[in-house]
C-alpha cells in the first residue's frame, strides 16, 4: 500500500521492513517520531523502548546486535554526544546483526543548544554514513544501512535533518514479516574490547575504508545528473533545494549527489571534478563534501574552482533553501535570481513572538516561588535543557546558566566550589533528572557541595511531545510498570531534606524554598504538578473589574500569556487560562475570581 509518510515515519516503516528486532532511543526533536511510529505499528515482534538516555539506548541495541538481531538506535545530534562512548567502541568490536544509528541533525538550530553535523562524527568514528534527501530515500536507506552493517560487520549511521524528518511524501509500504534470524550469542574474546584487539581492529577499519568507498560509488542514491559544465555538489535535503532552485535551467548544470558522505565515493566524485569547469557546493551543515572535493583535487592534481562555505559563497550556519541557492548562483553570475513573492503592502506588521511558558504552566509558579523566597538573598540559578529553560525570559529572569542536559546540577557545584557567596540553585526537569541528573547529585554529595536542587516534576517529557519516562509507570508501548519515585531515589542517595510540594499552592511552595534556604548540604524541593497540556476540562479565572485597581502586578511579575491589560485594568483570556490560580496569590485586591 502507499502511505503519505513523514520522514521519521518512513524510517520506522523502513526499519520494520528490514526486520528490526530491537529499537531504542531517547526523545529529541527532530528525531522523536521514529520510535513513536514503531511503537504504534509494531506487529508484536519488535522490542521498542524509550531508554533513560542515549548512552543506555546505544548499549541495549549493541547487546541485541551481538546476537545477530537487527537493532536501531534513534537520537538527535546532541544526543549523539551522550551515546558517543559506546558507539566509538562498538566499531572496534564489531557486530553480528545489523546496527543502524539514526541521528537527526537540527540546522538553525531550531530546537537545540548547538548546530552539529553528524557526518563529522561518522568520519571521526570510522562509521559508514548515509544521508537521506527525502522521506522516500529515508525509507530505502534505512534498509540499505542494515544490509551494509551486516556486510561490513559494524554499525552504520543514517543521518537526516529537520526538513527531511518532518516533510511528507507518498511511500510504497510492503508487507512485513517477522525476522527469520534466530538470535544467538556466541561466546568469545571478540566481544571484549582489550587494547590489543582495538589496535588490530583499527588497522582493519583503515583498510576497509577504500573498499567501502568503491562500494559506495555504485550505490544507486549516489548520482551524477545532467551534462552541463557548471557543477553543483550537494547531499541530503540540499539536493531537494537545488532541484527547485535550478528548475527550468537544468541544462546548465551537472549535479553530484552524495548520499554516502563517509567513506566518500572518490571515483564518482573524480569523474565529476574532471568534467566540470566550475563547482558550487551546497550542504547542511558543515563543508564536508566541499572539503572532500578540495582534498581530492589536490590529491589528484586537478585544478578545480570550488566554491561553497569555505569562500563564504554559502552561509556558514543555518538551514539552506531554494531561494538562498538561487541568490548564490546569481552572485556568481550563473543565472538570474528569481524574485521572491513579496507580502502585500497593506498587511499589518507581525510582531516577534518569542517562545514563552504556557499559560498555567506549573514551572512559572515554581520559578516565582523561588524568586520571591530569594528576594533578599544573592542566588545564582542554574537551568537545564527543557521547556523550563524559558524561565530565563522576563519578567521571571530565573535561568542564569544553561549548558547541556543534566549540566545544571554540576554547574551549580562548580559555582559553590569557586567560593562565591551566592547561593547556587539547580533547576532540572523530571525526565532530565532520570536521563542525566542522578550522577550529578551523587557527585555533589560525594564532594560535599552546597546547593538547592529544584526538581520541576510535571509528569511528562513535555518539550519533545509528552513521552514517558521512568517516573510515570508506563512504557512507550503502553505497558504498566512500577513508577520510580524521584524522592525515593534522593532519599536513598542520602539527602536529608527532600520536600515535595505543589507549586500552585503558593504559600506552601514559598515556605518550602525558605526552609531549604535555612539548611545546609544538598537539599531538594520537588515541585510536582502536571503539565498544563495534559489537563482537561479546566475552568478559567476572570477579573472582577470594579475591584481591579490597575496595578498590573499580576502581568508584570508573572508574564502569563493569558494576562493582559485593557484600559489600565487586568484582563484574563478565557481561551488560554486553565485556572491554575497563581495570579490570585499575587493580586493585592483579591479581584481575580
MOGISUL-V991401 format. One record per residue. N is the residue number from 0. RES is the residue in one small letter. SS is DSSP state (a for helix, b for strand, c for the rest). PHI is phi as a letter, one per 30 degrees, with the letter a starting at -180 (none if undefined). OMEGA is omega in degrees with one decimal (none if undefined). Layout:
n res ss phi omega
N RES SS PHI OMEGA
N RES SS PHI OMEGA
This chain:
n res ss phi omega
0 x c none 178.4
1 x b c -178.4
2 x b b 171.3
3 x b d -173.3
4 x b c 167.1
5 x b d -177.9
6 x a e -180.0
7 x a d 176.5
8 x a d 178.7
9 x a d 176.5
10 x a d 179.6
11 x a d 178.9
12 x a d 178.1
13 x a d 177.9
14 x a d 178.6
15 x a d 178.3
16 x a d -180.0
17 x c d 178.7
18 x c i 178.7
19 x b d 179.7
20 x b c -177.7
21 x b b 178.1
22 x b b -176.1
23 x b b 176.1
24 x b a 174.4
25 x c b -175.2
26 x c d 178.0
27 x c a 178.4
28 x c d 14.8
29 x c c -174.3
30 x c c -161.8
31 x c e -168.9
32 x a d -179.6
33 x a d -178.4
34 x a d 178.2
35 x a d 178.1
36 x a d 179.0
37 x a d 178.7
38 x a d -178.1
39 x a d -174.9
40 x a c -175.6
41 x c e 178.6
42 x c d 177.9
43 x c j -177.2
44 x c c -180.0
45 x c c 171.7
46 x b d -179.7
47 x b c 180.0
48 x b b 161.4
49 x b d 177.6
50 x c d -177.0
51 x c d 172.1
52 x c a -175.2
53 x a d 177.9
54 x a d 178.3
55 x a d 178.8
56 x a e -178.6
57 x a d -176.2
58 x a d 175.5
59 x a d -178.8
60 x a d 178.5
61 x a d 177.9
62 x a e 178.2
63 x a d -179.0
64 x a d 175.7
65 x a d -175.8
66 x c d -176.0
67 x c j 176.5
68 x c d 174.4
69 x b d -173.9
70 x b b -179.3
71 x b b 174.7
72 x b c 179.1
73 x b b 179.6
74 x b a 170.3
75 x b c -169.4
76 x a d 178.6
77 x a d 174.1
78 x a d 177.0
79 x a d 176.3
80 x a d -178.4
81 x a d -177.0
82 x a d -169.3
83 x a d -177.0
84 x a e 179.2
85 x a d -176.4
86 x a d 176.2
87 x a d -178.2
88 x a d -172.3
89 x a d 178.8
90 x a d 175.5
91 x a d -177.6
92 x a d -177.4
93 x c j 179.3
94 x c b 178.9
95 x c c 175.8
96 x c c -179.8
97 x c d 178.1
98 x b b -179.2
99 x b c 178.9
100 x b c 179.3
101 x b c -179.1
102 x b b 179.0
103 x b c 177.3
104 x b d -172.5
105 x c b 177.6
106 x c d -178.7
107 x c k -22.1
108 x c d -176.9
109 x c d -175.7
110 x c b -175.9
111 x c b 176.1
112 x c d -171.3
113 x c b 163.5
114 x c d 174.6
115 x c b -178.5
116 x c c -175.3
117 x a d 179.5
118 x a d 175.9
119 x a d 179.9
120 x a d 179.6
121 x a e -179.3
122 x a d 179.7
123 x a d -176.6
124 x a c -177.7
125 x c i 178.7
126 x c c 178.4
127 x c e -174.8
128 x b b 172.4
129 x b c -177.3
130 x b b -173.8
131 x c d -176.8
132 x c c -178.1
133 x c a 175.1
134 x a e 178.6
135 x a d 178.1
136 x a d 179.8
137 x a e 179.4
138 x a d -178.1
139 x a d -174.2
140 x a d 179.7
141 x a d 176.0
142 x a d 177.0
143 x a d -178.8
144 x a d 176.5
145 x a d -179.2
146 x a d 179.2
147 x a d 178.3
148 x a e -179.7
149 x a d 179.1
150 x a d -176.3
151 x a c 172.3
152 x c i 179.4
153 x c a -179.6
154 x c d 176.2
155 x b b 178.5
156 x b c 166.3
157 x b c -177.9
158 x b c 175.8
159 x b b 175.2
160 x b b -169.9
161 x a e -173.7
162 x a d 174.8
163 x a d -178.7
164 x a e -168.7
165 x a c 171.8
166 x c d -175.4
167 x b b 177.4
168 x b a 176.3
169 x b d -178.3
170 x b b 177.5
171 x b d -176.6
172 x c c 179.7
173 x c d 170.4
174 x c d 179.8
175 x c c 179.1
176 x c b -178.2
177 x c d 177.3
178 x c e -179.9
179 x c d -178.2
180 x c d 173.9
181 x c c -176.6
182 x c d 179.0
183 x c a 177.9
184 x c c 179.3
185 x c c -178.3
186 x c d 179.4
187 x c l -176.6
188 x a d -177.1
189 x a d -178.5
190 x a c -177.6
191 x c c -170.0
192 x c d 174.1
193 x c d -179.7
194 x a e -178.9
195 x a d 178.3
196 x a d 179.2
197 x a d 179.5
198 x a d -179.2
199 x a d -177.3
200 x a d 174.5
201 x a d 177.3
202 x a d 178.5
203 x a d 178.3
204 x a d 179.2
205 x a d -177.5
206 x a d -176.5
207 x a d -175.7
208 x a e 178.4
209 x a d 178.4
210 x a d 179.0
211 x a d 177.6
212 x a e 178.0
213 x a d 177.9
214 x a d -178.3
215 x a d 177.2
216 x a d 179.4
217 x c c -177.6
218 x c d -170.3
219 x c d 179.4
220 x c d 166.6
221 x c d -170.4
222 x b b 162.9
223 x b c -172.7
224 x b b 177.0
225 x c j -177.3
226 x c b 179.6
227 x c d -178.6
228 x c c 174.3
229 x b c -175.9
230 x b c 170.8
231 x b b 175.6
232 x b c -176.1
233 x b a 177.8
234 x c a 179.1
235 x c i -177.1
236 x a d 179.4
237 x a d 177.7
238 x a d 178.2
239 x a d 177.6
240 x a d -179.1
241 x a d 180.0
242 x a e 179.0
243 x a d -175.7
244 x a d -175.2
245 x c c -178.3
246 x c e -178.0
247 x c j -179.6
248 x c b -175.1
249 x a e -175.9
250 x a d -179.4
251 x a d -163.8
252 x b b 166.2
253 x b b -174.9
254 x b c 169.5
255 x b c -179.3
256 x b c -178.2
257 x c c 178.4
258 x c c 179.7
259 x c b -174.2
260 x c d 176.2
261 x b b -14.5
262 x c d -173.6
263 x c d -179.9
264 x c d -169.9
265 x a d -175.8
266 x a d 177.2
267 x a d -179.7
268 x a d -178.1
269 x a d 178.7
270 x a d 176.7
271 x a d -179.6
272 x a d -175.7
273 x a d -174.5
274 x c c -179.7
275 x c b -177.3
276 x c c -178.6
277 x b b -174.9
278 x b b 170.5
279 x b c -176.1
280 x b c 177.7
281 x b b -179.2
282 x c a 171.0
283 x c c 10.2
284 x c c -172.2
285 x c c -177.7
286 x c d -177.6
287 x a d 176.9
288 x a d 178.9
289 x a e -179.7
290 x a d 178.1
291 x a d 178.7
292 x a d 177.9
293 x a d 178.8
294 x a d -178.4
295 x a d 177.2
296 x a d 178.1
297 x a d -178.3
298 x a d -176.2
299 x a c 178.4
300 x c i 180.0
301 x c c 177.7
302 x c c -177.0
303 x c c 177.4
304 x c c -173.6
305 x b c 179.0
306 x b b 179.0
307 x c l -179.5
308 x c d -176.3
309 x c d 177.2
310 x c c 174.8
311 x c i 173.2
312 x c d 179.6
313 x c b -178.3
314 x c e -175.5
315 x c d -175.2
316 x c b 175.5
317 x c i 179.5
318 x c d 169.8
319 x c d 175.8
320 x c a 176.6
321 x a d -180.0
322 x a d 179.6
323 x a d 179.0
324 x a d 177.4
325 x a d 178.9
326 x a d 179.0
327 x a d 178.4
328 x a d 178.6
329 x a d 179.9
330 x a d 177.2
331 x c c 176.7
332 x c i -175.5
333 x c d 177.2
334 x c a -176.7
335 x c d 178.0
336 x c d 177.7
337 x c d -178.5
338 x c d 177.9
339 x c d 178.0
340 x c e 179.7
341 x c c 178.4
342 x c d 178.4
343 x c d -174.4
344 x c d -175.5
345 x c d 178.3
346 x c d 179.6
347 x c d 177.3
348 x c d 178.2
349 x c c -178.3
350 x c d 173.3
351 x c d 179.9
352 x c b 178.3
353 x c d 179.7
354 x c d 179.4
355 x c b 172.1
356 x c d -178.3
357 x c d 171.6
358 x c d -179.7
359 x c i -179.9
360 x c d -179.4
361 x a d 178.6
362 x a d 178.2
363 x a d 179.3
364 x a d 179.7
365 x a d 179.6
366 x a e -176.5
367 x a d 179.1
368 x a d 178.8
369 x a d -178.9
370 x a d -179.0
371 x a d 179.5
372 x a d -177.2
373 x c c -173.3
374 x c d -179.0
375 x c c 179.8
376 x c b 176.5
377 x c d -179.0
378 x b b 174.3
379 x b c -174.0
380 x b c 179.7
381 x b c -178.9
382 x c c -178.0
383 x c a -175.4
384 x c d -179.6
385 x c l -179.9
386 x a d 179.1
387 x a d 171.6
388 x a d 179.2
389 x a d 173.4
390 x a d 178.3
391 x a d -172.9
392 x c d 172.3
393 x c d 5.3
394 x c c -177.7
395 x c d 179.5
396 x c h -171.6
397 x c c 176.3
398 x c b -178.6
399 x c d 178.2
400 x b b 171.5
401 x c a -173.9
402 x c c -176.5
403 x c a -175.6
404 x c d -179.7
405 x c i -175.4
406 x a d -178.1
407 x a d -178.2
408 x a d -177.3
409 x a d 172.8
410 x a d 179.2
411 x a e 178.9
412 x a d 177.2
413 x a d 177.2
414 x a d 179.7
415 x a d -175.6
416 x a d 176.2
417 x c d 173.7
418 x c i 174.3
419 x c d -176.9
420 x c d -178.1
421 x c d 177.6
422 x b d 179.5
423 x b d 171.9
424 x b c 174.7
425 x b b 176.5
426 x b c 177.8
427 x b a 179.1
428 x b d -177.3
429 x a d 179.1
430 x a d 179.7
431 x a d 176.5
432 x a e 179.1
433 x a d -176.0
434 x a d -173.5
435 x a a -178.1
436 x a c -173.6
437 x a d 179.8
438 x a e 179.6
439 x a d 177.8
440 x a d 177.3
441 x a d 179.5
442 x a d 180.0
443 x a d -179.9
444 x a d -177.3
445 x a d -175.2
446 x c c 169.1
447 x c h 175.6
448 x c d 173.9
449 x c c 176.6
450 x b a 175.5
451 x b c -178.6
452 x b c 177.5
453 x b c -179.8
454 x b c -177.6
455 x b c -172.8
456 x b c 177.7
457 x c c 171.0
458 x c i 178.2
459 x c a 168.7
460 x b c -165.2
461 x c d -168.7
462 x c d -175.3
463 x c c 174.6
464 x c j 172.7
465 x c i 174.6
466 x b d 179.2
467 x c d 173.2
468 x c b -172.3
469 x c e -178.9
470 x c d -171.4
471 x c c 177.8
472 x c i 174.8
473 x b a -179.6
474 x c c 178.5
475 x c d 179.9
476 x c d 178.1
477 x c i 179.3
478 x c d 178.0
479 x b d 177.6
480 x c b 179.6
481 x c d 178.7
482 x c d 178.1
483 x c c -174.8
484 x c d -178.7
485 x a d -178.3
486 x a d 177.7
487 x a d 177.2
488 x a d -177.3
489 x a d 178.8
490 x a d 179.3
491 x a d 178.5
492 x a d 177.4
493 x c j 176.4
494 x c d -178.3
495 x c d -179.9
496 x c b 176.2
497 x b b 180.0
498 x b c 176.0
499 x b c -174.8
500 x b b 174.6
501 x c d -177.3
502 x c d 178.9
503 x c d 169.9
504 x c d -168.4
505 x a e 179.8
506 x a e -180.0
507 x a d 178.8
508 x a d 178.7
509 x a d -179.8
510 x a d -179.5
511 x a d 179.6
512 x a d 178.9
513 x a d 176.3
514 x a d 180.0
515 x a d 179.8
516 x a d -179.6
517 x c d -175.5
518 x c c 179.7
519 x c c 178.5
520 x c i 175.8
521 x b c 178.5
522 x b b -171.0
523 x b b 168.8
524 x b b 176.7
525 x b c 175.3
526 x b d -173.6
527 x b c 176.6
528 x c a -172.7
529 x c d 174.9
530 x c e -176.6
531 x a d -179.6
532 x a d -179.8
533 x a c -175.7
534 x c d 178.6
535 x c b 173.8
536 x c h 178.0
537 x c d -177.9
538 x c c -178.4
539 x c d 174.1
540 x c c 174.9
541 x c b -179.1
542 x b c 171.9
543 x c d -168.1
544 x a e -179.2
545 x a e -177.9
546 x a d -179.0
547 x c d -178.5
548 x c c 176.7
549 x c i 178.8
550 x c d 178.4
551 x c h 179.2
552 x a d -179.5
553 x a d -179.4
554 x a d -174.1
555 x a d -172.7
556 x a c -174.7
557 x a c -177.1
558 x c i -179.6
559 x c d -178.8
560 x c d -179.5
561 x c d -177.1
562 x b c 173.9
563 x b a -179.6
564 x b c 174.9
565 x b b -176.8
566 x c h 174.6
567 x c i 178.9
568 x b b -178.3
569 x b d 178.1
570 x b b 177.3
571 x b c 176.8
572 x c d -175.6
573 x c d 179.1
574 x c d 179.9
575 x c c -174.4
576 x c d 175.9
577 x c c 175.5
578 x c i -177.6
579 x c d 173.7
580 x c i -178.2
581 x a d -178.1
582 x a d 178.9
583 x a d -180.0
584 x a d -174.9
585 x a c -174.8
586 x c d -178.8
587 x c d -177.7
588 x c c -177.5
589 x c h -176.1
590 x c c 175.3
591 x b c -169.0
592 x c b none
